Amino acid sequence: MPDHIYLDHAATTPVDPRVLEAMLPYFNSDYGNPSSIHHYGRRAESALEGARRDIAARLNCSPDEILFTSCGSESDNLALRGGALAAREKHGARHLITTPIEHSAVIATARHLRDHFGFELTELPVDKAGCVKLEDVARSLRPDTALVSVMYANNEIGTIEPIAEIGALCRERGVPLHTDAVQAASQLDVDVQRLGVSYLALGAHKFYGPKGVGALYVREGAPLLPTQTGGSHERGLRAGTQNVPYIVGLAEAFKITVDEHEQHNARYRALRDRLIEGVLSAIPESALTGHRAERLPNHASFVFRNVDGNELLMHLDLAGIAASSGSACKTGDPKPSDVLLALGLPPEWALGSLRVTVGRQTTDGHIDHLLNVLPGMVTKLRTLEMA
């Protein structure tokens, strides 16, 4: 076994060497500002617009419907805040719909719009697997609904939501739908016509691209006010000199990811399923979180009763295994994850969460090693908890 095993691909992924190679010229030889009219600027602009075309082709949309941002979180913020404010200005719409299991870039933005901009907010319930019911969306839609936001696949529990069905319902009612596809785009089909969304957010570092760059699909005609002003960049909807090397990297990573989905996903599912079966059979009082079948191919997530998830992560790290938890481990906050509480899990279960996400470099041996060490760690932590 290597000294370190990385099983946290939902948090971030390594940059693919092909992506790095595509980016390098735009740091040194083709370093112009794409807004400049001279030779250097034109070469940078050509790369920028080529990247826009590549991404649009794989989303099945027009290049004019792609905006470049600094990350997935900014894309989510721009869609929610810019979409909601534009809908209010245009139609007087003041109602938002989302779910309690969204990434904080969505749920915090929706609550900010409620608390500081006078919007009403409906947070839809989810079932024990984290699934949104179509009838709940339909029941919550109102004549003054400005925007619906439901994530495509949950970063914490892996559940895939019925976005195409929600999209069809929202189109029928004339309400824009935003989906956070930051986690989903690494493995799922993101054809925006099939999904029926008005806004879709991407972040490069979730699919083997660089950190610090993202994109937002905005359907033609969908309302959007800029939330970052100061220039005419990105059709006046997102001011700031575009990060050309990173945008090139985003496009190359997305192209590789979409083109290679099938071959990677089959292997991911095999590793994921063996991991799930191994953990649930070897560890008493353990449970899978999220939907068993409708989940991301590379994603396994668990809770262990009467185990401190943060302590478990530290023990795994000492054993050379990088994974993550649903709890706020970086701040040391002992509160259970809001996502797990939304599933109805009691605190003695929700505090003991573990997320394991495989990637292109993950091997059968890595899964074997985790399955060898994890049961003993859980037993030890439970013993310490009872002492």
C-alpha positions as CSV (number, residue, x, y, z in Angstrom):
1,M,0.0,0.0,0.0
2,P,1.2,3.6,-0.7
3,D,1.8,5.8,2.3
4,H,-1.3,7.8,1.6
5,I,-4.6,6.9,-0.1
6,Y,-6.9,9.6,-1.3
7,L,-10.6,8.8,-1.0
8,D,-12.1,12.3,-0.9
9,H,-12.8,13.1,-4.6
10,A,-16.0,14.8,-3.8
11,A,-14.0,17.5,-2.0
12,T,-11.6,18.0,-4.9
13,T,-9.7,16.1,-7.5
14,P,-6.1,16.3,-8.8
15,V,-5.5,18.2,-12.0
16,D,-5.4,15.8,-15.0
17,P,-2.0,16.1,-16.7
18,R,-3.7,16.7,-20.0
19,V,-5.5,19.7,-18.5
20,L,-2.3,21.1,-17.1
21,E,-0.6,20.8,-20.5
22,A,-3.5,22.7,-22.1
23,M,-3.2,25.5,-19.6
24,L,0.5,26.1,-19.6
25,P,0.8,28.3,-22.7
26,Y,-1.6,30.8,-21.3
27,F,0.7,31.5,-18.3
28,N,3.7,32.4,-20.4
29,S,3.5,32.7,-24.2
30,D,-0.2,33.6,-24.7
31,Y,-0.6,35.7,-21.6
32,G,-2.6,38.6,-23.1
33,N,-5.7,40.2,-21.7
34,P,-8.7,38.9,-23.7
35,S,-10.2,42.4,-23.7
36,S,-7.1,43.9,-25.4
37,I,-7.3,44.5,-29.2
38,H,-3.7,43.8,-30.1
39,H,-2.2,40.4,-31.1
40,Y,-1.7,39.1,-27.5
41,G,-5.2,40.0,-26.6
42,R,-6.7,38.4,-29.7
43,R,-4.9,35.2,-29.0
44,A,-6.2,35.1,-25.4
45,E,-9.7,36.0,-26.6
46,S,-9.6,33.2,-29.1
47,A,-8.7,30.7,-26.4
48,L,-11.4,32.1,-24.2
49,E,-14.1,31.8,-26.8
50,G,-12.9,28.4,-27.9
51,A,-13.3,27.2,-24.3
52,R,-16.8,28.7,-24.2
53,R,-17.7,26.8,-27.4
54,D,-16.3,23.5,-26.0
55,I,-18.3,23.8,-22.8
56,A,-21.5,24.8,-24.7
57,A,-21.2,21.8,-27.0
58,R,-21.1,19.4,-24.1
59,L,-23.9,21.1,-22.3
60,N,-26.0,21.2,-25.5
61,C,-26.5,25.0,-25.5
62,S,-25.3,28.1,-27.3
63,P,-21.9,29.6,-26.4
64,D,-23.6,32.9,-25.5
65,E,-25.4,31.0,-22.7
66,I,-22.1,30.3,-20.8
67,L,-20.7,32.7,-18.3
68,F,-17.3,32.2,-16.6
69,T,-16.9,32.7,-12.9
70,S,-14.3,32.0,-10.2
71,C,-15.9,28.8,-8.9
72,G,-19.0,26.8,-8.4
73,S,-20.0,28.7,-5.3
74,E,-19.9,32.0,-7.3
75,S,-21.9,30.4,-10.1
76,D,-24.6,29.4,-7.5
77,N,-24.6,32.8,-5.9
78,L,-24.9,34.6,-9.3
79,A,-27.8,32.4,-10.4
80,L,-29.8,32.7,-7.2
81,R,-29.2,36.3,-6.3
82,G,-29.0,37.6,-9.9
83,G,-32.0,35.5,-10.9
84,A,-34.2,36.3,-8.0
85,L,-33.5,40.0,-8.1
86,A,-34.1,40.1,-11.8
87,A,-37.4,38.2,-11.5
88,R,-38.5,40.6,-8.8
89,E,-37.7,43.6,-10.9
90,K,-39.4,42.2,-14.0
91,H,-42.4,40.5,-12.5
92,G,-42.6,41.5,-8.9
93,A,-41.8,37.8,-7.9
94,R,-40.8,37.5,-4.3
95,H,-40.9,33.8,-3.5
96,L,-38.0,31.3,-3.6
97,I,-38.1,27.5,-3.4
98,T,-35.1,25.3,-2.4
99,T,-34.2,22.4,-0.1
100,P,-32.5,22.0,3.2
101,I,-29.9,19.7,1.8
102,E,-28.4,22.2,-0.7
103,H,-24.7,23.2,-0.6
104,S,-24.2,26.2,1.6
105,A,-23.6,28.4,-1.5
106,V,-27.2,27.9,-2.3
107,I,-29.0,27.6,1.0
108,A,-27.1,30.5,2.6
109,T,-27.8,32.7,-0.4
110,A,-31.5,31.8,-0.4
111,R,-31.7,32.6,3.3
112,H,-29.7,35.9,2.8
113,L,-32.3,36.9,0.1
114,R,-35.1,36.1,2.7
115,D,-33.5,37.9,5.6
116,H,-32.1,41.0,3.8
117,F,-34.0,41.4,0.6
118,G,-37.6,40.6,1.6
119,F,-38.1,37.3,-0.3
120,E,-40.2,34.5,1.1
121,L,-38.5,31.2,1.2
122,T,-39.9,27.6,1.0
123,E,-37.5,24.8,2.0
124,L,-38.9,21.6,0.6
125,P,-38.8,18.4,2.7
126,V,-36.8,15.4,1.6
127,D,-37.4,11.8,2.4
128,K,-35.0,9.5,4.3
129,A,-32.8,9.0,1.2
130,G,-32.6,12.8,0.6
131,C,-35.0,12.8,-2.4
132,V,-37.3,15.7,-3.3
133,K,-40.8,14.7,-4.2
134,L,-42.2,16.2,-7.4
135,E,-45.6,16.8,-5.8
136,D,-44.0,18.9,-3.1
137,V,-42.4,21.1,-5.7
138,A,-45.8,21.4,-7.5
139,R,-47.6,22.2,-4.3
140,S,-45.1,24.9,-3.4
141,L,-45.1,26.8,-6.7
142,R,-46.9,30.1,-6.6
143,P,-47.7,32.9,-9.1
144,D,-45.0,35.0,-7.5
145,T,-42.3,32.3,-7.4
146,A,-39.1,33.9,-8.7
147,L,-36.9,30.8,-8.8
148,V,-36.6,27.2,-7.8
149,S,-33.2,25.7,-6.8
150,V,-32.6,22.0,-6.4
151,M,-29.2,20.4,-6.6
152,Y,-28.6,17.7,-9.2
153,A,-26.6,15.4,-6.9
154,N,-25.9,15.9,-3.2
155,N,-22.2,16.4,-2.3
156,E,-22.6,14.8,1.1
157,I,-24.9,11.8,0.6
158,G,-24.6,11.3,-3.2
159,T,-28.4,11.2,-3.9
160,I,-29.4,12.2,-7.4
161,E,-32.5,14.4,-7.6
162,P,-35.1,14.1,-10.4
163,I,-34.0,17.4,-12.1
164,A,-35.5,16.6,-15.5
165,E,-38.9,16.0,-14.0
166,I,-38.7,19.2,-11.9
167,G,-37.5,21.1,-14.9
168,A,-40.5,20.0,-16.9
169,L,-42.8,21.1,-14.1
170,C,-41.1,24.5,-13.8
171,R,-41.2,25.1,-17.5
172,E,-44.9,24.3,-17.5
173,R,-45.4,26.9,-14.8
174,G,-43.1,29.4,-16.3
175,V,-40.7,29.5,-13.3
176,P,-36.9,29.4,-13.8
177,L,-35.1,26.3,-12.3
178,H,-31.5,26.5,-11.1
179,T,-29.5,23.4,-10.3
180,D,-26.1,23.1,-8.6
181,A,-24.4,20.5,-10.8
182,V,-21.0,21.1,-9.2
183,Q,-20.8,17.6,-7.8
184,A,-22.9,15.9,-10.5
185,A,-21.0,17.1,-13.6
186,S,-18.1,14.8,-12.8
187,Q,-20.2,11.7,-13.5
188,L,-23.7,12.5,-14.8
189,D,-25.3,13.7,-18.1
190,V,-25.5,17.5,-18.0
191,D,-27.5,18.1,-21.2
192,V,-29.4,21.3,-20.2
193,Q,-32.1,20.7,-22.8
194,R,-32.9,17.3,-21.3
195,L,-32.7,18.7,-17.8
196,G,-34.9,21.7,-18.6
197,V,-33.0,24.0,-16.3
198,S,-32.6,27.8,-16.7
199,Y,-29.3,28.0,-14.7
200,L,-26.7,25.3,-14.1
201,A,-23.5,25.8,-12.1
202,L,-20.1,24.0,-12.7
203,G,-16.8,24.1,-10.8
204,A,-13.7,22.8,-12.5
205,H,-11.9,21.2,-9.5
206,K,-14.6,18.6,-9.0
207,F,-13.7,17.0,-12.4
208,Y,-9.9,17.1,-12.6
209,G,-9.6,20.8,-13.5
210,P,-8.0,23.6,-11.5
211,K,-9.5,25.2,-8.4
212,G,-10.6,28.8,-8.8
213,V,-12.7,28.7,-11.9
214,G,-16.3,27.8,-12.7
215,A,-19.1,28.4,-15.2
216,L,-22.7,29.2,-15.1
217,Y,-25.2,28.2,-17.9
218,V,-27.9,30.8,-18.3
219,R,-30.7,29.9,-20.7
220,E,-31.4,32.6,-23.2
221,G,-34.2,34.8,-21.9
222,A,-33.7,33.7,-18.2
223,P,-33.7,36.8,-16.0
224,L,-30.3,37.7,-14.5
225,L,-28.9,40.8,-12.9
226,P,-25.2,41.1,-12.4
227,T,-24.0,40.8,-8.8
228,Q,-20.4,41.8,-9.6
229,T,-20.1,45.1,-11.5
230,G,-17.4,47.1,-13.0
231,G,-16.9,46.1,-16.6
232,S,-18.5,44.7,-19.7
233,H,-16.9,41.2,-19.4
234,E,-19.2,38.2,-19.8
235,R,-21.8,40.2,-21.6
236,G,-21.9,42.7,-18.7
237,L,-23.1,39.9,-16.3
238,R,-19.8,39.2,-14.4
239,A,-17.2,42.0,-14.3
240,G,-13.5,41.1,-14.0
241,T,-10.7,40.1,-16.4
242,Q,-11.2,36.5,-17.4
243,N,-8.7,33.9,-16.0
244,V,-7.8,32.5,-19.4
245,P,-5.4,29.7,-18.4
246,Y,-7.9,28.4,-15.8
247,I,-10.9,28.7,-18.2
248,V,-8.9,26.7,-20.8
249,G,-8.3,24.2,-18.0
250,L,-12.0,24.1,-17.1
251,A,-12.9,23.4,-20.7
252,E,-10.3,20.7,-21.3
253,A,-11.2,19.0,-18.0
254,F,-14.9,19.1,-18.8
255,K,-14.3,17.8,-22.3
256,I,-12.3,14.9,-21.0
257,T,-14.8,14.2,-18.3
258,V,-17.9,14.1,-20.5
259,D,-16.1,12.1,-23.2
260,E,-14.8,9.5,-20.6
261,H,-17.9,9.3,-18.4
262,E,-18.9,5.8,-19.4
263,Q,-15.6,4.1,-18.9
264,H,-14.9,5.7,-15.5
265,N,-18.4,5.3,-14.1
266,A,-18.5,1.6,-14.6
267,R,-15.3,1.1,-12.5
268,Y,-16.5,3.6,-9.9
269,R,-19.8,1.7,-9.4
270,A,-17.9,-1.5,-8.9
271,L,-15.6,0.0,-6.3
272,R,-18.4,1.9,-4.6
273,D,-20.7,-1.2,-4.3
274,R,-17.9,-3.4,-2.9
275,L,-17.2,-0.7,-0.4
276,I,-20.8,-0.3,0.7
277,E,-21.3,-4.0,1.0
278,G,-18.1,-4.4,2.9
279,V,-18.8,-1.7,5.4
280,L,-22.4,-2.6,6.1
281,S,-21.6,-6.3,6.6
282,A,-18.5,-5.7,8.8
283,I,-19.6,-2.9,11.1
284,P,-22.6,-3.3,13.4
285,E,-25.0,-0.3,13.8
286,S,-23.9,1.2,10.5
287,A,-26.1,2.6,7.8
288,L,-25.8,3.9,4.3
289,T,-26.9,7.6,3.9
290,G,-28.5,8.7,0.6
291,H,-30.4,6.6,-2.0
292,R,-29.0,3.1,-2.6
293,A,-29.5,3.1,-6.3
294,E,-30.0,6.8,-7.4
295,R,-26.6,8.0,-6.2
296,L,-23.4,9.2,-7.8
297,P,-21.4,6.3,-9.1
298,N,-18.3,7.2,-7.1
299,H,-20.0,8.0,-3.8
300,A,-20.4,6.0,-0.6
301,S,-21.5,7.7,2.6
302,F,-22.3,6.2,6.0
303,V,-23.3,6.9,9.6
304,F,-22.1,4.9,12.6
305,R,-24.1,5.0,15.8
306,N,-22.2,6.4,18.8
307,V,-19.1,7.3,16.9
308,D,-17.5,10.8,16.6
309,G,-17.0,11.4,12.9
310,N,-14.2,13.9,13.4
311,E,-12.3,11.4,15.6
312,L,-12.8,8.8,12.9
313,L,-11.4,11.0,10.2
314,M,-8.3,11.7,12.3
315,H,-7.7,8.0,12.9
316,L,-8.1,7.3,9.2
317,D,-5.7,10.1,8.4
318,L,-3.1,8.7,10.8
319,A,-3.5,5.4,8.9
320,G,-2.8,7.3,5.6
321,I,-6.4,7.4,4.4
322,A,-8.0,10.7,3.4
323,A,-11.8,10.8,3.6
324,S,-14.4,13.2,4.9
325,S,-17.3,13.6,7.2
326,G,-20.7,15.3,7.0
327,S,-20.0,17.2,10.2
328,A,-18.2,20.5,10.4
329,C,-14.8,19.0,11.1
330,K,-12.7,22.0,10.1
331,T,-14.3,24.2,12.7
332,G,-14.5,21.6,15.4
333,D,-18.2,22.2,15.6
334,P,-19.8,19.2,17.3
335,K,-23.3,19.8,15.7
336,P,-24.5,17.2,13.3
337,S,-24.8,18.0,9.6
338,D,-27.9,19.8,8.5
339,V,-28.2,17.4,5.6
340,L,-28.2,14.4,7.9
341,L,-30.7,16.0,10.3
342,A,-33.0,16.7,7.3
343,L,-33.0,13.0,6.6
344,G,-34.5,12.5,10.1
345,L,-31.3,10.9,11.6
346,P,-31.0,11.4,15.4
347,P,-27.8,13.0,16.7
348,E,-26.2,9.8,18.0
349,W,-26.2,8.6,14.4
350,A,-25.7,11.9,12.5
351,L,-22.6,12.8,14.4
352,G,-20.9,9.6,13.2
353,S,-20.8,10.3,9.4
354,L,-18.2,9.2,6.9
355,R,-18.0,10.0,3.2
356,V,-15.8,8.0,0.9
357,T,-15.5,9.0,-2.8
358,V,-13.4,7.1,-5.3
359,G,-11.6,8.5,-8.3
360,R,-9.6,7.7,-11.4
361,Q,-6.6,6.6,-9.4
362,T,-8.5,4.5,-6.9
363,T,-7.6,0.8,-7.0
364,D,-9.2,-2.4,-5.5
365,G,-6.3,-2.5,-3.1
366,H,-7.2,0.9,-1.7
367,I,-10.7,-0.3,-1.0
368,D,-9.4,-3.5,0.5
369,H,-7.1,-1.5,2.9
370,L,-9.9,0.7,4.0
371,L,-12.2,-2.3,4.7
372,N,-9.4,-3.9,6.7
373,V,-8.8,-1.0,9.0
374,L,-12.2,0.7,9.3
375,P,-14.1,-1.9,11.5
376,G,-11.4,-1.9,14.1
377,M,-11.3,1.9,14.3
378,V,-15.1,2.1,14.7
379,T,-15.0,-0.5,17.5
380,K,-12.1,1.4,19.3
381,L,-13.9,4.7,19.1
382,R,-17.1,3.3,20.5
383,T,-15.2,1.7,23.4
384,L,-13.6,5.1,24.1
385,E,-17.0,6.8,23.9
386,M,-18.4,4.4,26.5
387,A,-15.4,4.7,28.8
